[in-house]
C-alpha cells in the first residue's frame, strides 16, 4: 500500500465499502456525501458500523479503537481517522 493515500480516494473507497457492506441500493460512491451523518441520516447502527470497521481494519492493516467509534459519524471523519493512524506509523 502506498504510504500516501489521497484523502479523496480514501473517501470514495470508504463509501464503496459502506455501500457494499450495508447493501445500499441506488447509491454511488461518487454521490455519497462525505458529510452525511451515518447514524442520524443513514440509520447505521453499532453493528453496521462494527462490520464496516472490520473491513476497513483488514483493508488498511490497522486497528480502530472502540472508544473512537462514536466519533466516526461520517465518511470524512473516518477517512481522517485512517489517515492519522497510517501517518503515525
N, C-alpha and C positions, 0 to 999 in steps of 0.2 A: 504494500500500500504506500502511495506517495506520502512523504512527510507533510506536505502542504495540501490540504484539501480545500478547494474553493467553497466558501460558505453557501453560495447559490446552488452548487452541485449537491452539496450535503442536504440542503433544504429539499431539493427535488427527490433525492434518494429516500429521505425520511418520509416524505409524502407518499412515495411509491410503497414503502413498507407498510405504512398505516392503511393505505387503500387496500393493499393485498391482504394483510393480516385480518382486517376487520370486514373484508369483503364488501367494501363500499361500492355502490354502483353509480354510474353516471358522474364520476369524479375523475379528473385527470390530474396528475402531479403538477402540471403547469398552472392549473386553475385553483389548486388547493392553497388557500391563503395562509401564509406563514404566521399570521397574527390570529388566525381563527382559534378560539378557545376550545380546546379538545373536550373538556368536560361540559361546560355550560352550553356551547353551541353545537357540538357534535354528539354529545351524550356518551363519551367514552367513560367507562367505569374503571375501577382499580385493577380488575382482572384483565381488561383490554390493554391498559397501559403496561401492565406487567408482561403481557405477551409481546408487545411492541419492543419493550426494553430488552427482553431476552434476545430478540432478533438483532437489535442494534448492538448489544454486547458481543454477540458472535461475529457480526459483520466487521466491527471496528476493533475487536480484540481488547476490550476494556470492560471495566466493572462500573455500574451505576450504583451509587449509594442510595439505599432505600429511603433514607431520610430526605433525599433530594427530590423524590417523586412528586411531592406536592408543588414544587417549583416548576415542573415541566408541563406547563399548561398550554403551550403552543409549539409549533414546529420551529420557529425561530429560536426560542429558548432551548429546545432540545439540541438544535444544531450548535448553539453557542456552548452548551454544556459539553458536548462531544469534543468540540474544537479545543476548549480549555484543557480537558483531560489529555487529549493527544499532544498538545503543545507542552504540557508539563512533564512529559516522559523524558 
